[in-house]
């Protein structure tokens, strides 16, 4: 009943709320809508284009009843943004400057020190960030675009060679990311597309076209998290999880430990001050002094108080992990990604190796596969992996 009441409140206030919004410029000031500039930026289109939910972006605009939206299709993504203009936080200024410098190489009209990030500039920045996250994922796991088929492989092809059904890490369609401003926008969109109004960010697979979609709204991040850096961390976390899900196709589920740990790694790679946990309302998160997880992990290693890799790979989404356990989970992925010869990629391939129907339906089977994948992919048993990780932590992480 609480959820129903929440949804009704959201939807009932949509019309009045939309009237207060400032519309976005129709023409992108950075490409001028010019086809040559769009192509030089590495874009396929600024819309309209199709989305996985059997829609076209122009139809989404109609559905959203006045919610201002902008669109861009990049090499690996279809992105929609309803994010309004925002300021640049002083603490984040240098990082944003670096991003704008990279963006200006693609869009020469980008100013390097704007006082505000206008809606179009925010769209371009998220396009840059997502493409950079995609490239980072491929680099970390020893992958290239050419590793994936342009079309589904023929029947009877060897399972070991199977790399999915299409060119986007094994997915036939590009990854989709929709960034709304308000919770009510997300509720309205999901009601129209899926027939149910959602009250939280979500990921959705559209199997008929092979698209994986992530939908969120900036309003889910409140208080100290209501800024562009935190939103970027939130989106990078989700993107990494989408990449892993889509890798070699979405048929084989991943263990919670892998998805959560990798999500932490991609989020913290951008900014370690913002923390997101599966199953937790992001609005409840607070910036704390415990942002430097490396220090806490090292302390636990030196005290020899930490879970084994075998144990943490058995954790599930419904488990109530504490702060330290999340840090240990992140650190195992941090270490795995440093191993030579792309051992992290070998682990991921084994995690996503094709399975017989029903083989991985039970969580216990997924956990056992994760344990075997870590052992076979790294070439050592889990106890030896723990020893190597602990030694690496003491060599690498600071004492304070």
N, C-alpha and C positions, 0 to 999 in steps of 0.2 A: 504493500500500500504506500509505503514511503516513496519508493521509486516512481510509482504511478503519479503520486502527487507532485513529485519533483518535475517529472516530464511535462505534466499539464501546466505547471507554472511557467516552465521554459517556453512552451509553445504558445501559451496564451499571451505572453508578453512580446512575442516576436515582432508583430507589426509595428507597435509603438516604438520598440527599441530600434528597429531598422531606420525609422525616420530620422533618428538623431545622428546617423552616420554621415561622415564626409565621404563623398564619392571619390573614386580614384581617377587619375588621368586616363583617358581612353587610349591615347598613343603613348607608347613607351618612350620616354625622353632619351634613352640611351641607345636604342637601335633605330628610333624614329619609325619603327614598323617597316624598315627597308629590308628586303629579302637578302641583299648582299651582306648587310651588317648582321642580320640574324644568323646567317651561315658562318660568318667569320667568328662570331661569338661561340660557335660550336653547337648552336641550337638547331633543332629541326623545325620548330614552329613556336609561335606565341598564341596558338589556338586559331580556330577550334580544332580539337582532336578527340578521339574516342577514349573512354575510360572503361575499366573492367566491369563496372556495374551495368553494362549494356546501355551506356549513356554517351552523349556527346557533350563537350563542355558548354556549348551554347544552351543545351537543355538544362544543365546544372544551374546556370545563371537564372533561367526562368524559375526553376524549382526553389531557389534560395530567396526569391521575393525581395529583391533590393539589397541583399548582402553584397557589397562590392568584392569582386574577385578578379584576380589576374592569373594568367596561365603561361607556362613554358614547357616545352618538350625538349629534353637534352638527349645526349647519346644513350643514357640508360634509365632515364626517369621521365615521368609525366607529373608535373607539379602544379598544384593550384594553391594560391595564397589569398587570404582575406586579411592579412596582417596590415594594420594601419601604420602610419608614420610613428617612429619612436626616436628617442634620443640615444646618444652613445655614452654609456657609463664611463666615467673617468678611469676606473680600474680596468676597463676592457678596451680602452682607446688604442693601445699599441697593437693588440691582436687584430682589431677591426681594420686598422690602417694597413697591416700586412695583407689582409684579405682583399682590401680595396686595391692595393697595388697589383695583386694577381688578377683581380677582376678587370682592372684598367687595361691589361694586356689583351683582353678579349673585347672590352667595350671602352674605347678611348675617351668617351665623354664622361666617364665616371670621375667625380671629384675625389681627391684623396683624403681630404679633411673636412667632410661635411659636418655641419652641426646636428643635422637630423638624417635619419635613414628613411627616405620616403618609401611608399608601398612598392614601387617598381624596383628600387634598389634592394629592398629586403628580399623580394622574389629572386633577384639575380644573385644575391649573397647566398641564399639557401640552395640555389641551383649549383653554385660553386662548391659549397660545403658538402652537398650530397655527392657530387661527382668526385670530390677529393676523398670522401669516405669510401666510395666504391673502389677507387684506385688503390687506396690503402688496404682495403680488404683483400684485393687480388694480390698485392705485393706481399702482404703478411703470410698468405697461404700458398704462395708460389703459383699463382694462376694468371692466365692471360685470356683476353676475349676470345682468341682463336682456339682455346681449349673446348669451347662449347659449340654444339651443333647449330646450324642455321634452321634445321627442322628435325622432327623426331627421328631417331634411328630406326632402321628396318627391323621387323620382327625377327627374333632369333639372334640379334647382336649380342656379343659376350657381355655379361653383367658387369664384369670388372672394368670394361671400357665405357660403360654407360655414364654420360655426363648430363643427363637431363633431356628436356624436350625442346630446348631453344637456346638462343644466344646470350640470354641475360642471366649468367651464372647457372644456366640450365632451365630457365623459365622462358616460355614462348613470347611473353609480353613484358614490356618495361615495368619496373617498379613504380608505384604510384604513391605520392605523398600529398595529402591535403592538409593545409595549415589554416584553420579558421581563427578568427579573433575570439569569439565567444562560445561558451558552452551551448547556448541555445542554437548557434549555427550548426554545431555538430549534431545536436538532437534533431534539428529540422532535416539535415542532409540524410542521416541514417534512417529516419522515418520514411523519407521519400524513396530511398534506394533499396532499403532492406525490409521496410514495413514495420520497423520497430525503432523507437527513439532511444538512442544510447545516452548514457550519462557519464561516460568515461572515454578516454582515448582507446582506440581499438585497431587491430589488424584484421584484414579480411582477405581470404583467398577467393578468387573468381575462377573456378576450374574450367569453365567453358572456353575462356580465352587464355587462361594461364597467367593471370595477373595477381600480384600480391600488393595490397594497398594498406597504407597506414594513414589514419585520420586522427587529428588532434586539434586542440584549440589553445591559444595562449592563455586564456582565462583560467585554465586548470592550474597554472602556476601563479601563486599568490605571494604576497609579502616580499621577503627577500629574494624569492625566485621569479618575481614578475619582471624579467628583463630578457634581453636578446641572448645573452650568453647561456643562461639556464635553459631557455627554449632550445637552443642549438644542441646542448648536451642531451636534452630529452629526445630530440629528433635523431641525433647520432646513435643513441642507445637503441632506439627502435629500428633504425636502418640496419645496424649490424645484425640484429635479430632477424630482420627480413632477409638479409643476404644469406645467413646460415640456413634459414628455412627453405629458401629458394634454391640453394646450391644442390645440383644434381636432381632437381625437382623436389616438390614438397611432400612426396608420398611417405618418406621415412621421417618420423618425429624425432626431435632432438631431446636430450635430457635437460631438465631444468637447470642443472649446474652449468652446463655449457652455455645455454642462452643467457642466464643471469650473469655469469662471469664475463662473457664476451661483451654483453651490454654495458657492464660497469667499465670495462677497459676502454671501449670507444667513447663513452661519456667522459671519463676522467682524462682521456687523452686530450680532449679539448679544454676542459677546465675541471680540476679535481675538487673545487669548492662546492659543487652541486651534486646531490646524491639522490638517486632514484631506485626504488625497490619494487619488485613485482608484488602486486596485491596491495600496495600501499597508496593511499590518496596523495598525489604529488603536492597538493595544497598544504598537507600537514608537515612537509619537510622544512627543515630549518638549516641555515648555514651555521655550522659549528666550528669550534676550534679543532675538531678531530678530522679535518680535511686531509691531513697527510697520512694516508693509510699505510704507507711504507714504514713509517716509524713504529706504528702499532704492531704491524706484522713482524718486524724485526724483533721487537721486544718479546712477542709470544714465542718466536723461534728460539731465542736465547734462553727463555724459561722452559722450553720444550713443552709448551702448552698449546697444541694446535691439533685439529682433526687431520687424519690421514687423507690422502687423495681418494682411496677407496671409500672412506666414509662420506666425504663431501659429494662424491659422484652419486651417492645414494639419496641426497637431499631432494625434496620435492617442493613444488610450488606452494603447497599448503603448509609447509613447515614454517615455523616462526623463527627465522634466523636473526641472530643479534648482530650488532654493528661489527664486532670482531669477526664473526663468521663470514659476513659479506666481504670484509677485507681479505681474508684468507682465500676466498673464492676468486676474487679479482687477482690476487697475487699468483695463484697457480696458472691462470691464463697469461699473466704478465711474463712469467718464467717460460711457459711453453712457447710463446712467440719469439723468444730469443734463441731457441735451439737451432742448430745449423741444419742445412739440407731440407729446409721447409718441413720439419717434422710436424709442425702444427697443421700443415696442409695434409699430411698423411693421416693424422688423427681425424681431421674433419672428413676426409674421404671415407674413412672406415665408419665413422658415425653415420654417414649418409649412404653407405653401401646398400644396394637394393635388398629388400627383405621379402620373404614369402608372405602371402596373405595371412593376416592374423598373427604373424610372428612377433610383432612389437605392440600388440594391442594393450598388453599389461604394463604398468609402470616398471615392474620388476625386470621385465625383459629389456626395456629401454636402458635401465640402469646397468644391467649386466653388459649390454652392448657398449655402453660408454666406458666401462672399466676395461673391457677387452681392447677397445679402440685406442685408449691411452697407452696400454702396454705394447700393442703391436706397432702403433704409429711412432712411438718414441724409441722402441727397441729395448726397453728395460721393463722389469716388473714394477709394480706400483710402489713397493717399498724402496727400491733403488731410486725411483723418480722423486720420492719424498726426500731422500737423503740429498740428492743433487739440488733440489729446490731449496732446502734449508741452507745448504752451503752457499748457494747463489745469493739468497736473501742477505746473508751476513756479509758477503763481499760487496753487495750492490746497494742496499738500502741504507739510508743514514741512521745514525743513532738517535738524532733529535732534529 
